[in-house]
Amino acid sequence: MPKMKTHSGAKKRFKVTGTGKLVHKGAGKGHHMEVKTSRHARRITGDRAVAQVDVKKARRLLGI
């Protein structure tokens, strides 16, 4: 049986924390930042936890 390969798109988008949780980059910071207020830009900064309904699928794509 061959080894299971990690999904290339998933490994770029998801990260596993030390406690085993999955996090991803929040939406809205890619472009058009000049029209967003500084307050809004700070609020959407940072990683978000993967939604509970998507965790199983993301883990399978990552091979964990």
N, C-alpha and C positions, 0 to 999 in steps of 0.2 A: 504494500500500500504506500503510495507516495505521500510526502509531507503536504500538509495543508498550507496553501499560500495566503499571506495577508493581503487583503484588498488594498491596492495602492491608493485609491481615493480616500478610503477610511483612515489609513494611517496618517494622512496629511491633515485630517479634520478632527480626529478624536485623540484624547490623551488620557491615560489611566493614572489616577492619583495614587499616592502611597497607600491609601486605605482601600483602593480598589474601585473607587467611583470613576465614572466617565465624564469628562468635561469637553466642551467645544467652544470655539470662538463665537461670541455673540454677533448677531446681525447688525448692520447699520453703520459700520465704520469703514467700509471699503472705499467709498467715494462720495462726492458732494458734501464734504466736511465743512466747506466754507459757508454753506447756507445754514448749518446747524449751530445752535448757540453753544457756548463753552459749557454751560451747565448740562445741556443734553448730551454733549460729547463725553463728558466725564461720567455721566450716568450709564451710558451704554458701553463703557470701557470694561474689559476684563472677560474672563471665561465664565461660562454658564454650565450648569449641570445638564447632562443629557436627560430628556424627558423619560419618565419611567416606562412608558409604552414603547420607547425606541431602544432601550438598553439591551434587550435580548438580541435584536437585530444587529446593533453596533458591535456587540461582543462577538457574534458569529463572524462578522466581516473582518474583525481584528484577529480572529483565531485564538481567542482567550476564553 
